[in-house]
Amino acid sequence: MGNHKKPITVGSQEGKSVSVGGSTYRILVAGKDTTGAFATIDMLVPPGGGPGPHAHADFEESFYVVEGEIEVKSEFGSYVATKGSFISIPKGGVVHGFKNTSGQTAHLLCTVVPAGLELLFEEIGQPVAAGQFLPPPVLDGPTIKKLQAIAEKYGQQVFPPDYLG
């Protein structure tokens, strides 16, 4: 067997779940498990949920829509991603965000290369049970400032909600 690493297996209720902005993110594999190569996050996004405009120049982020639909906005326009759709945000810092504009919970698989985004989610999120939802936090001035400071620590820029129109 030599020095092979064993496969990582995560059951349907396993992995650390955190509530981020009203959505529930379950960290399936983290940088600590992949020597920083990538992280994969299972996202449950309620109607109206999803991150506002943001950018991260140093990593790629991809989304696969398992169930439901989201509207993805970027500087290049908007795209409605339905079940089976795939979106990849390249390195370089394009401003993007997404929102669940439907009446049903959207289920996404998000992979970031290299890892690191999961650490941001762990820091800003509140631990919850798998599939449990908390109401979105009230984004007042001080809360937004705090979130921006944490985001910047992880290489993210956060933009005003109306930045992409």
N, C-alpha and C positions, 0 to 999 in steps of 0.2 A: 504493500500500500504506500510505502514511502511517506512523503510529507504532504499528501493530499489533505485538503480540508474537507470536513464533512458538509454535505448540503445543509442549507438553512431551511427549516420548515416552520411555517407559522400557521396555526389553526385559525378557523374562521372567527373566533372570538379573542385571539391572542394578539399581542403587540400592544404598545402603549397608545391609548386613545386620548386625544386632547380636543377641547372645544376651542376653536379659533374663529372669532367673529361670527358665532352662531352656527358655523359648520362643524362637523366632527371628523377629525383627521386621525386615522389609525396608522401608526408607523410600522410598516411591514418589515422593512430592513433599513438599517441606519448605517451611517459612515463607519461607526465602530465595528460593524459586522463585515464591512466590505473594504477595509483599509482605506476608507475615504473615496473609493471609486464611484459609488452611486448610492442613492437612497430611493426607496419606493414607498409612497404614501397612498393609502386608500382613503378617498375623500367622499363624505356624504354631505351634499350641499342642499339645504332646504330652499324652497321657493323664496326668491329675493336675495339669497345668499351668494357669496363669492367675493374675492378680494378686489378692491379698487385698483386704480392704475398704479403700477409699480414697475421697476426695472431691476435687472441683475445682470451685469456685464460679464461676470466670470463663470457662469454656468448655464448649461442647457436645461430646459425643462420641457417634458412632454406629458401630454394628457391623453388617455384613452377613455372614451365615454362608454361605461359598462351598461348604464341604464339612464333614461331621462335625457335632458338636453340642457346645454348652456350656451349663452351668447358670449363669444370671445371677441374682445375689442383690442385693437392695437393702433399704432400710428398708421398702419396700412389699411385700416377699415375694420369691418366686423364680419363675423362668421358664426352662423348658428350650427353648433356641433351636436348632432343627435347620436343615439345609440349606435355604437360601432365606429364612430368618427375618431380621428386621431389628430392631435395638434402638437407641433413641436416649435418651441420658442428658442431660436438659436442664441448662441453666445453673442455678446456685443451690446446688450443693453437696450433693446427695443422696449418701449413703454407698452405694457399690456395689462389686461385684467379680464375677469370673466364674471358673469352673473347668471344665476338660474332664473330665467324669465318665464319659466313654465309653472304650472300648479303642482308639480310633483317633485319629490326629492331626486336630485341628480346624483349618480354614483360614478366617480372617476377614479382612475388609477393614474397617479402622478409619479414620474421618475425624474430625478435631478442628477446631473452628471457635471462635476463631481458632487459628492454628498455635502451637506451643510445646512440646507434649508430646514431639514427636520429639527435641527438644534434651535432655530428661530421659533418654529412652531411649539417646541417643548417649553421654550422660555416665555412666550406670550400666551400660550394656551392654558386652559384649566383642565386638569385630569378628569376624565369621565369614563363611564363604562362603554364598551363597544356599542355603537349605535345609539347612545344617549345624546340628546340635544340640550344645550343650554340656550337661553335667549341671547341674542347678540348684545354685546356691551354698548352702553351709550357712549358715542364718540364725541365727548366734549373736548375743549381746547387742551387741557392738561393730559388727557388720555391719548389724544393724537400725538402730542409732543413725545410722550413716553414711548409709544409704539414706533415713532419715527427713529428715535434714538436707538432702540433695540434693533430695528430693521437695519440701520446703517452699520451697526456692529457686525452684521452677517452679510454685508455687501449688497444690501438692497436699498434702492431709492424709492420713496413713497411720494406719490403725486396727489394733488387735490382730486376729490371724487369726480369733478366735471372735466378733468383734464383732457379726456378723449372724446368729450361731447356727450 
